[in-house]
Amino acid sequence: MLFTIVFLGFTYPIVPVPTNVMKITEVYQLADGRVSYHYEIADEYQLNRIQFNMDEDGNFYITPKRPFIKTKDVLKASFFKNMYYTFGDFSKTVYRNKFGDDAEIKAFYYGTPKNNILVWKKEMNLPKANEKVEEFFSNESNYWTY
């Protein structure tokens, strides 16, 4: 008896990671003005992509995404799932490229415009980073900058 398997070129839709599995902690103001934070996806599934969304009102969104049919992160290899980040020049450049040189980001979120977690908002009073955090962010190989 012979079996034949036919594969039809089907791709799964990519969907946002739900905010209820995202954790944003350790939000600080660094001495150089950048905002630093720790981001974690607290589930066992792979993270496949990051999407940037923004609007003309000054809102900037980072949306982690994965296929609709999730796969377990058995190797725990996705470093984007649990890492320290800074919100800085890259995001500002992306925003200004879209909305003009005078455009300013007024709020920074993880998630989508309809379902998100606020990380930073203009004029938000953040605690100053302690010496340990400042030292960590002085070495660019330790973290990722958005």
N, C-alpha and C positions, 0 to 999 in steps of 0.2 A: 504494500500500500504506500503510495507517494503523496506527501502533503506539499502544497504550495502556499507560500505566504506572500501576499501582495501588499506592498506599502504604498499608500497614497500620500502624496506630498501634503501633509497636514501640519500646521503649526498651531500651538496653543496660544491663546491670547495672553498678553503680559498685563498683569493687574497690580495696583498699588498694594504694598504691604499694609495691613490694617494698623492704625495707630495704637490699638490696645496691646500690641506686642512691642511697641517702641518705647524705649526709656531714654530720656535726656536728663543728664545729671551734671553736677560740677560745672555750672555755667559761671564763668568769671570774666572780668575785664583785665586783660593783660596790660602791662606797663606801656606797650607800644600802641594801645588803643584797640587792638583786635579783641573779639569775643572768642573765648575758648569754651569747649564743652565736651562731655563724654556722651557718645551715642551708642546704643545697643539695641539689637533686635533680639528679644527674649523668647525666641521659639527655636525649634530644631530644623527649620527649613532654609534652603539656600537663598541667598540674595543674588539676583542676576544683573540688575541695572539700577542706575540712579538717573532720575529725570529732573530737570530744572524747569520750573514754571514761574512766571512772574506777571505782574499786572502793572498798569500805568499809575496805580495808587501807591506804589512803593512797597508792595508785598512780594517777597521772594520765597518760593517753596522748593524744598528738596523732597522728592518723592521716590523712596526706594520701591523697586518693582521686582516681580518674579512671575514665572508662568502661572497660569490659572491652576494647572495641575502641578502642585508643589513636589519638590524632591527634598529628601532629608539631606542635611549637611553632615554626612557621616565623618568626613575628614576635618570638620570645623575649620575649613580652609578659607572661608570668606572673611577676610580681615575687615571688610567694610561693615560687618555686623557688630563689631565690638571694638571701638577705637576712639581715640581723642582727635578732635578736629578744631580748626579755627575758622571763623567766618571772617573773611578778609578780602584782599584785593581781587582774587579770581571772580568772586560773585559780583563785586562792584563793577568790574570790567564787563562781565556778561550783561549786567543790567544796563549799563551806559551804552553798550553797543546796540541794544534794542531800543532804548528810549531817549538817547541823546546824552551829550557830555555833562549836562547839568542835572541829570536824573539822579535821584537819591533813594536808596533802599531805606524804608522806614520800619519794616518788620520782617523777621526771618522765621520761617516755620519748617517743620518736618510734616509731610503728608500732602494732602491735596487742598485746594482752596475751600472745599466743603468739609473736609475732615482732617484736622491738623493739630499739631502741638506747637505752641509758641515757644521759641528759643530766646529771641531777643526782639525788643521793640525800642525805637528811638526814644531817648530820654529815660530808659529803664535804668534804675539804680542797681547795678550789679556789684557784687562783692569783688574787691580787688584780689587778684590771684596771689596766693602765698608764694614764698620763695621756691618751694618744691615744684609748683606748677610752672612758674616762670622759667625755672631751669629746664624742665621737661620741654617746654615750647621753644627754648633757645636752640634746640637740636632738631632741624627740619626732618630728619629721618624718623623721628618718633611719632609723627602725626600726619594728617592729611589736611590740606587747606582748601576750603571752598570759597 
